[in-house]
Amino acid sequence: MSGALSLDVLKDRNAALLCGGQAASQVCDKMLTVGLVWVLLQRASAPAVAWFLAVSALPHLLLAAHAGRWTAALGPLKTVIAADGARAAVFTALAAAWPRVGADARVPALFLASFAANAAGALFNPAIMSLPAALAAPRRVQALTSLVDASFALANVIGPACAALLYPRIGLRGLLLVNGLSYALAGVLESGVSARAAADGGADAEPADGIRAVLRGDRLVRFMLGGFLAMNLLFAPLLVFLPLFARAAYGGTIGTLAWLESALSGGALLATAGLSLLTLKSGLGARISGGMGAMAAAYVGFTLTRAPWQGCLCLAALGFFLAATNVFILTLFQTRPRPANVPVVMSLVNAISTASLPLSMGVLGLLVGRFAPRPLAVACACGLALTTWVVASDAELRRA
């Protein structure tokens, strides 16, 4: 793949406002997530954490059938602003009320706040994934998508570290307040984005089709959603394999696990930052196939490692190519359908990303007690390699 370096996306006012707000809010949201999990482990139990994550995912699934059309009707930009405003209200209100919430009611209050915030997130996610296509010229969509993804990758790298530093000083109430204020800041910055009509929505906006009509109308979108689902199902178990490899395969400690997770997140951050500056000349189909192939090779390599440094190298490569492939696939979904249908496709992408984790974890939970971690990891990696071969063999994708 050859490409040309371009700094245009960094000079764009819209990109700076959008990504600046998202970087701040996502870092703070990651801080709060770490703090919430820690509090639930202290005040409830490990199963409570699993239930908390399930409740957080539930709104994304309940609203999946409607989120795309609602986003198209309101407009991606207005949806992003409204969703960030709603989440700001939820977290600042809970922070203000926290001293008056009884000890027995605090865990239910956290569950309720998470459900409400994720209801807004169920609209935010398809909107933010649709927004680059509505704001940028077609040749700049990949760059803006990469820059937005870099904001999320940055949060995964520094959010937990910030939580470890701030939680002992300001507690959970402080993290709730900081997170609420960060969402308010994001909403203010996003309000300064100059949107084209496609991002504004309103009465004159072109109506979106239903999910069935969108899927029937484009075979390649339907095919790639299936590939994206398979990729997510096979990659999700890595969240379990990392601690198992750190402890059993490498004989390490929690510090070993931290290095492995940092390598994965660091590779993703490097890829998204790089793709925001680099314009690739190869076709989109070739980028998707090549990225998936490299990702599968890095996954297979990780399953064969015997030392932590080897695992870190493979995970850095895996994170890099996973993030790059996600950007390429999102770019296909942003540019292939007609503009009004992009949020509909992105609502399906969000539903797949949300549902694949508990589904994959459920199957893995049945197998991990019967088989050693390494053979299971090898099977998932080989499954990803097979998925790559199926995707790369598609003639329509090769022409994309």
VEXFIMI-690088 format. One record per residue (C-alpha): residue number from 0; residue in three letters; y, x, z. Coordinates in Angstrom, 2 decimals, decimal comma. Layout:
% VEXFIMI-690088
(NUM ALA (Y X Z))
...
//
This chain:
% VEXFIMI-690088
(0 MET (0,00 0,00 0,00))
(1 SER (3,35 1,43 -1,01))
(2 GLY (6,66 0,17 0,26))
(3 ALA (10,38 0,74 0,58))
(4 LEU (12,40 1,15 3,78))
(5 SER (15,17 -1,41 4,31))
(6 LEU (17,50 -1,89 7,28))
(7 ASP (18,92 -5,19 6,01))
(8 VAL (17,16 -7,30 8,64))
(9 LEU (18,75 -5,24 11,43))
(10 LYS (22,22 -5,84 9,97))
(11 ASP (21,75 -9,60 9,70))
(12 ARG (23,67 -11,58 12,33))
(13 ASN (21,17 -14,43 12,36))
(14 ALA (18,27 -12,05 12,97))
(15 ALA (20,14 -10,30 15,79))
(16 LEU (21,01 -13,55 17,57))
(17 LEU (17,55 -15,09 17,15))
(18 CYS (15,53 -12,02 18,09))
(19 GLY (17,87 -10,95 20,89))
(20 GLY (17,42 -14,32 22,57))
(21 GLN (13,69 -14,32 22,02))
(22 ALA (13,25 -10,78 23,37))
(23 ALA (15,04 -11,70 26,61))
(24 SER (13,26 -15,03 27,11))
(25 GLN (9,79 -13,77 26,21))
(26 VAL (10,00 -10,74 28,51))
(27 CYS (11,09 -13,00 31,38))
(28 ASP (8,43 -15,58 30,53))
(29 LYS (5,74 -12,89 30,65))
(30 MET (7,12 -11,74 34,02))
(31 LEU (6,85 -15,29 35,35))
(32 THR (3,32 -15,73 33,99))
(33 VAL (2,17 -12,63 35,89))
(34 GLY (3,91 -13,89 39,03))
(35 LEU (2,40 -17,37 38,72))
(36 VAL (-1,13 -16,02 38,29))
(37 TRP (-0,65 -13,77 41,32))
(38 VAL (0,62 -16,65 43,48))
(39 LEU (-2,25 -18,90 42,41))
(40 LEU (-4,77 -16,20 43,30))
(41 GLN (-3,14 -15,83 46,73))
(42 ARG (-2,61 -19,52 47,58))
(43 ALA (-5,47 -21,17 45,71))
(44 SER (-8,44 -19,44 44,05))
(45 ALA (-9,65 -17,78 40,86))
(46 PRO (-10,81 -21,15 39,41))
(47 ALA (-7,25 -22,43 39,96))
(48 VAL (-6,03 -19,77 37,53))
(49 ALA (-8,47 -21,00 34,90))
(50 TRP (-7,34 -24,60 35,45))
(51 PHE (-3,71 -23,51 35,30))
(52 LEU (-4,26 -21,86 31,91))
(53 ALA (-6,11 -24,96 30,70))
(54 VAL (-3,25 -27,26 31,77))
(55 SER (-0,80 -24,91 30,03))
(56 ALA (-2,76 -25,20 26,79))
(57 LEU (-3,22 -28,98 26,93))
(58 PRO (0,23 -30,04 25,55))
(59 HIS (-0,25 -27,82 22,50))
(60 LEU (-3,44 -29,70 21,64))
(61 LEU (-2,11 -33,16 22,50))
(62 LEU (0,99 -32,72 20,31))
(63 ALA (-0,64 -30,81 17,45))
(64 ALA (-0,86 -33,88 15,21))
(65 HIS (2,83 -34,70 15,60))
(66 ALA (4,65 -31,42 16,29))
(67 GLY (4,92 -30,39 12,63))
(68 ARG (6,49 -33,64 11,41))
(69 TRP (8,83 -33,87 14,42))
(70 THR (9,96 -30,28 13,80))
(71 ALA (10,53 -30,98 10,10))
(72 ALA (12,56 -34,10 10,91))
(73 LEU (14,79 -32,40 13,49))
(74 GLY (14,87 -29,05 11,70))
(75 PRO (13,25 -25,79 12,91))
(76 LEU (16,49 -24,32 14,28))
(77 LYS (17,50 -27,42 16,26))
(78 THR (13,93 -27,68 17,58))
(79 VAL (13,98 -24,08 18,80))
(80 ILE (17,32 -24,62 20,55))
(81 ALA (16,21 -27,91 22,12))
(82 ALA (12,88 -26,47 23,29))
(83 ASP (14,54 -23,43 24,89))
(84 GLY (17,07 -25,75 26,56))
(85 ALA (14,29 -27,94 27,93))
(86 ARG (12,42 -24,96 29,35))
(87 ALA (15,62 -23,63 30,89))
(88 ALA (16,08 -26,99 32,65))
(89 VAL (12,47 -27,06 33,91))
(90 PHE (12,47 -23,58 35,45))
(91 THR (16,00 -23,60 36,89))
(92 ALA (15,40 -27,03 38,44))
(93 LEU (12,15 -25,84 40,04))
(94 ALA (13,86 -22,68 41,32))
(95 ALA (16,65 -24,79 42,87))
(96 ALA (14,16 -27,19 44,48))
(97 TRP (11,64 -24,55 45,56))
(98 PRO (12,78 -24,20 49,23))
(99 ARG (12,43 -27,97 49,66))
(100 VAL (8,94 -28,13 48,13))
(101 GLY (6,32 -28,28 50,86))
(102 ALA (3,61 -25,65 51,05))
(103 ASP (0,89 -28,13 50,07))
(104 ALA (2,92 -29,34 47,09))
(105 ARG (3,83 -25,97 45,60))
(106 VAL (0,69 -25,41 43,55))
(107 PRO (0,80 -28,95 42,04))
(108 ALA (4,52 -28,40 41,33))
(109 LEU (3,68 -25,22 39,40))
(110 PHE (1,05 -27,11 37,39))
(111 LEU (3,52 -29,89 36,58))
(112 ALA (6,25 -27,44 35,58))
(113 SER (3,84 -25,53 33,38))
(114 PHE (2,75 -28,74 31,63))
(115 ALA (6,38 -29,77 31,01))
(116 ALA (7,41 -26,32 29,77))
(117 ASN (4,41 -26,11 27,46))
(118 ALA (5,17 -29,57 26,06))
(119 ALA (8,45 -28,04 24,88))
(120 GLY (6,52 -24,94 23,79))
(121 ALA (4,24 -27,09 21,64))
(122 LEU (7,30 -27,92 19,53))
(123 PHE (8,89 -24,49 19,86))
(124 ASN (5,92 -22,53 18,48))
(125 PRO (5,67 -24,24 15,07))
(126 ALA (9,47 -24,22 14,84))
(127 ILE (9,90 -20,50 15,53))
(128 MET (7,10 -19,69 13,07))
(129 SER (8,77 -21,87 10,43))
(130 LEU (12,28 -20,58 11,01))
(131 PRO (12,10 -17,28 9,05))
(132 ALA (11,33 -19,20 5,84))
(133 ALA (14,32 -21,47 6,52))
(134 LEU (16,76 -18,66 7,36))
(135 ALA (15,82 -15,76 5,09))
(136 ALA (15,51 -15,27 1,36))
(137 PRO (11,86 -15,21 0,20))
(138 ARG (11,75 -11,41 -0,05))
(139 ARG (13,04 -11,12 3,55))
(140 VAL (10,70 -13,66 5,18))
(141 GLN (8,12 -11,02 6,16))
(142 ALA (10,79 -8,78 7,70))
(143 LEU (12,26 -11,56 9,85))
(144 THR (8,79 -12,80 10,84))
(145 SER (7,91 -9,25 11,91))
(146 LEU (11,10 -8,91 13,94))
(147 VAL (10,41 -12,20 15,77))
(148 ASP (6,82 -11,08 16,43))
(149 ALA (8,15 -7,76 17,73))
(150 SER (10,04 -9,71 20,40))
(151 PHE (6,76 -11,21 21,58))
(152 ALA (4,97 -7,85 21,40))
(153 LEU (7,75 -6,24 23,44))
(154 ALA (7,24 -8,88 26,12))
(155 ASN (3,53 -8,01 26,37))
(156 VAL (4,39 -4,34 26,82))
(157 ILE (7,19 -4,45 29,40))
(158 GLY (6,90 -7,94 30,93))
(159 PRO (4,04 -7,10 33,34))
(160 ALA (5,76 -3,87 34,43))
(161 CYS (8,99 -5,77 35,13))
(162 ALA (7,03 -8,37 37,11))
(163 ALA (5,46 -5,64 39,25))
(164 LEU (8,92 -4,23 40,00))
(165 LEU (10,80 -7,50 40,61))
(166 TYR (8,25 -9,80 42,28))
(167 PRO (8,20 -7,87 45,61))
(168 ARG (12,03 -8,03 45,68))
(169 ILE (12,91 -11,54 44,46))
(170 GLY (9,64 -13,45 44,85))
(171 LEU (8,38 -16,31 42,71))
(172 ARG (11,57 -18,35 43,14))
(173 GLY (13,59 -15,46 41,75))
(174 LEU (11,26 -15,14 38,76))
(175 LEU (11,58 -18,89 38,11))
(176 LEU (15,37 -18,62 38,13))
(177 VAL (15,46 -15,51 35,94))
(178 ASN (13,12 -17,17 33,44))
(179 GLY (15,20 -20,35 33,34))
(180 LEU (18,41 -18,38 32,79))
(181 SER (16,74 -16,32 30,04))
(182 TYR (15,81 -19,49 28,16))
(183 ALA (19,39 -20,76 28,57))
(184 LEU (20,67 -17,45 27,15))
(185 ALA (18,25 -17,75 24,23))
(186 GLY (19,51 -21,26 23,50))
(187 VAL (23,14 -20,11 23,55))
(188 LEU (22,42 -17,22 21,18))
(189 GLU (20,38 -19,42 18,84))
(190 SER (23,27 -21,89 18,70))
(191 GLY (25,26 -19,18 16,94))
(192 VAL (22,71 -18,87 14,11))
(193 SER (24,10 -20,00 10,76))
(194 ALA (21,34 -22,08 9,22))
(195 ARG (20,79 -23,30 5,72))
(196 ALA (20,19 -27,02 5,24))
(197 ALA (16,45 -26,42 5,36))
(198 ALA (16,74 -25,29 8,97))
(199 ASP (19,24 -27,96 10,04))
(200 GLY (17,09 -31,04 9,55))
(201 GLY (18,81 -34,39 9,93))
(202 ALA (18,80 -37,63 7,99))
(203 ASP (18,93 -35,89 4,61))
(204 ALA (16,00 -33,57 5,35))
(205 GLU (13,00 -33,88 3,06))
(206 PRO (10,20 -35,72 4,93))
(207 ALA (7,03 -33,83 5,74))
(208 ASP (3,55 -34,92 4,71))
(209 GLY (0,81 -35,65 7,23))
(210 ILE (-1,74 -33,01 8,17))
(211 ARG (-4,47 -34,47 5,94))
(212 ALA (-2,17 -34,61 2,91))
(213 VAL (-1,06 -31,01 3,45))
(214 LEU (-4,65 -29,77 3,73))
(215 ARG (-5,81 -31,74 0,69))
(216 GLY (-2,88 -30,51 -1,36))
(217 ASP (-3,47 -26,75 -1,10))
(218 ARG (-6,95 -25,24 -1,12))
(219 LEU (-5,73 -21,72 -0,26))
(220 VAL (-3,84 -22,90 2,83))
(221 ARG (-6,95 -24,83 3,90))
(222 PHE (-9,17 -21,80 3,27))
(223 MET (-6,89 -19,38 5,13))
(224 LEU (-6,58 -21,70 8,13))
(225 GLY (-10,37 -21,48 8,35))
(226 GLY (-10,21 -17,70 8,11))
(227 PHE (-7,47 -17,61 10,76))
(228 LEU (-9,65 -19,73 13,07))
(229 ALA (-12,65 -17,44 12,63))
(230 MET (-10,46 -14,38 13,22))
(231 ASN (-9,12 -15,83 16,48))
(232 LEU (-12,53 -16,93 17,74))
(233 LEU (-13,96 -13,45 17,18))
(234 PHE (-10,97 -11,58 18,57))
(235 ALA (-10,48 -13,66 21,76))
(236 PRO (-13,55 -12,18 23,56))
(237 LEU (-11,80 -8,81 23,54))
(238 LEU (-9,84 -10,08 26,57))
(239 VAL (-13,15 -10,06 28,45))
(240 PHE (-14,55 -6,92 26,84))
(241 LEU (-11,59 -4,77 27,95))
(242 PRO (-12,26 -4,99 31,72))
(243 LEU (-16,01 -4,82 31,16))
(244 PHE (-15,71 -1,65 29,07))
(245 ALA (-13,20 -0,12 31,50))
(246 ARG (-15,56 -0,59 34,43))
(247 ALA (-19,09 -0,41 32,98))
(248 ALA (-18,84 1,66 29,79))
(249 TYR (-16,15 4,11 30,94))
(250 GLY (-16,73 4,04 34,72))
(251 GLY (-12,99 3,63 35,19))
(252 THR (-10,58 1,76 37,46))
(253 ILE (-7,81 -0,80 37,07))
(254 GLY (-5,70 2,07 35,78))
(255 THR (-8,16 2,50 32,91))
(256 LEU (-7,81 -1,19 32,07))
(257 ALA (-4,02 -0,87 32,12))
(258 TRP (-4,18 2,00 29,60))
(259 LEU (-6,47 0,01 27,30))
(260 GLU (-4,20 -3,05 27,36))
(261 SER (-1,11 -0,90 26,86))
(262 ALA (-2,69 0,76 23,82))
(263 LEU (-3,46 -2,63 22,27))
(264 SER (0,05 -3,97 22,93))
(265 GLY (1,70 -0,73 21,85))
(266 GLY (-0,07 -0,79 18,50))
(267 ALA (1,06 -4,38 17,95))
(268 LEU (4,67 -3,52 18,80))
(269 LEU (4,63 -0,56 16,42))
(270 ALA (3,29 -2,70 13,56))
(271 THR (5,77 -5,55 13,96))
(272 ALA (8,72 -3,21 14,37))
(273 GLY (7,65 -1,22 11,31))
(274 LEU (7,09 -4,27 9,11))
(275 SER (10,57 -5,55 9,95))
(276 LEU (11,94 -2,44 8,21))
(277 LEU (9,38 -1,87 5,46))
(278 THR (9,13 -3,92 2,28))
(279 LEU (5,59 -3,62 0,91))
(280 LYS (5,10 -3,75 -2,85))
(281 SER (1,47 -4,88 -2,85))
(282 GLY (0,55 -8,54 -3,22))
(283 LEU (0,25 -10,75 -0,17))
(284 GLY (-3,47 -11,30 -0,76))
(285 ALA (-4,10 -7,55 -0,86))
(286 ARG (-2,13 -7,09 2,36))
(287 ILE (-4,16 -9,77 4,15))
(288 SER (-7,51 -8,40 2,95))
(289 GLY (-6,56 -4,80 3,68))
(290 GLY (-5,21 -5,64 7,12))
(291 MET (-8,31 -7,62 8,07))
(292 GLY (-10,57 -4,83 6,82))
(293 ALA (-8,75 -2,18 8,85))
(294 MET (-8,76 -4,48 11,89))
(295 ALA (-12,52 -5,02 11,60))
(296 ALA (-13,10 -1,26 11,27))
(297 ALA (-11,03 -0,57 14,41))
(298 TYR (-12,89 -3,34 16,29))
(299 VAL (-16,28 -1,88 15,32))
(300 GLY (-15,03 1,58 16,30))
(301 PHE (-13,98 0,35 19,74))
(302 THR (-17,43 -1,11 20,44))
(303 LEU (-18,97 2,34 19,83))
(304 THR (-16,62 4,34 22,09))
(305 ARG (-17,89 6,18 25,15))
(306 ALA (-14,67 7,51 26,68))
(307 PRO (-11,35 5,88 27,63))
(308 TRP (-9,29 8,02 25,26))
(309 GLN (-11,51 6,95 22,37))
(310 GLY (-11,08 3,31 23,38))
(311 CYS (-7,30 3,69 23,55))
(312 LEU (-7,15 5,15 20,05))
(313 CYS (-9,27 2,39 18,57))
(314 LEU (-7,36 -0,32 20,45))
(315 ALA (-4,01 1,06 19,30))
(316 ALA (-5,28 0,84 15,72))
(317 LEU (-6,73 -2,62 16,38))
(318 GLY (-3,45 -3,87 17,84))
(319 PHE (-1,52 -2,41 14,90))
(320 PHE (-3,63 -4,02 12,19))
(321 LEU (-4,08 -7,29 14,09))
(322 ALA (-0,30 -7,72 14,39))
(323 ALA (0,24 -6,71 10,77))
(324 THR (-2,43 -9,13 9,53))
(325 ASN (-0,92 -11,95 11,58))
(326 VAL (2,46 -11,31 9,97))
(327 PHE (0,91 -11,32 6,48))
(328 ILE (-0,98 -14,58 7,14))
(329 LEU (2,10 -16,24 8,64))
(330 THR (4,12 -15,16 5,62))
(331 LEU (1,57 -16,89 3,38))
(332 PHE (1,83 -20,06 5,47))
(333 GLN (5,65 -19,87 5,41))
(334 THR (6,03 -19,41 1,67))
(335 ARG (3,06 -21,27 0,15))
(336 PRO (3,75 -24,95 1,12))
(337 ARG (6,92 -26,78 0,21))
(338 PRO (9,59 -26,18 2,92))
(339 ALA (9,22 -29,57 4,63))
(340 ASN (5,49 -28,96 5,12))
(341 VAL (5,81 -25,48 6,66))
(342 PRO (6,18 -26,86 10,23))
(343 VAL (3,08 -29,01 9,67))
(344 VAL (1,04 -25,95 8,74))
(345 MET (2,52 -24,01 11,66))
(346 SER (1,55 -26,78 14,08))
(347 LEU (-2,05 -26,24 12,94))
(348 VAL (-1,64 -22,47 13,38))
(349 ASN (-0,38 -23,09 16,93))
(350 ALA (-3,28 -25,45 17,69))
(351 ILE (-5,80 -22,91 16,38))
(352 SER (-4,25 -20,10 18,45))
(353 THR (-4,30 -22,27 21,57))
(354 ALA (-7,74 -23,88 21,20))
(355 SER (-9,64 -20,80 20,05))
(356 LEU (-9,24 -19,01 23,40))
(357 PRO (-10,95 -21,57 25,70))
(358 LEU (-13,57 -22,36 23,04))
(359 SER (-14,42 -18,70 22,55))
(360 MET (-14,37 -18,03 26,31))
(361 GLY (-16,74 -20,95 26,91))
(362 VAL (-19,33 -19,59 24,49))
(363 LEU (-18,90 -16,05 25,82))
(364 GLY (-19,34 -17,30 29,39))
(365 LEU (-22,80 -18,58 28,46))
(366 LEU (-23,79 -15,25 26,90))
(367 VAL (-22,19 -12,56 29,03))
(368 GLY (-24,67 -13,01 31,88))
(369 ARG (-27,66 -12,70 29,54))
(370 PHE (-26,58 -9,83 27,32))
(371 ALA (-24,90 -6,49 27,91))
(372 PRO (-21,19 -6,32 26,96))
(373 ARG (-21,60 -3,74 24,20))
(374 PRO (-24,05 -5,73 22,01))
(375 LEU (-21,86 -8,81 22,37))
(376 ALA (-18,81 -6,79 21,35))
(377 VAL (-20,67 -5,35 18,37))
(378 ALA (-21,70 -8,86 17,30))
(379 CYS (-18,07 -10,08 17,44))
(380 ALA (-16,85 -7,04 15,51))
(381 CYS (-19,51 -7,50 12,84))
(382 GLY (-18,61 -11,20 12,66))
(383 LEU (-15,01 -10,20 11,98))
(384 ALA (-16,19 -7,80 9,26))
(385 LEU (-18,17 -10,64 7,66))
(386 THR (-15,11 -12,92 7,85))
(387 THR (-13,07 -10,20 6,16))
(388 TRP (-15,58 -9,99 3,31))
(389 VAL (-15,49 -13,78 2,79))
(390 VAL (-11,67 -13,86 2,83))
(391 ALA (-11,30 -10,84 0,55))
(392 SER (-13,75 -12,35 -1,94))
(393 ASP (-11,57 -15,40 -2,57))
(394 ALA (-10,17 -15,25 -6,09))
(395 GLU (-7,11 -17,39 -5,33))
(396 LEU (-6,13 -15,18 -2,41))
(397 ARG (-6,43 -12,07 -4,56))
(398 ARG (-3,86 -13,59 -6,93))
(399 ALA (-1,43 -14,47 -4,11))
//
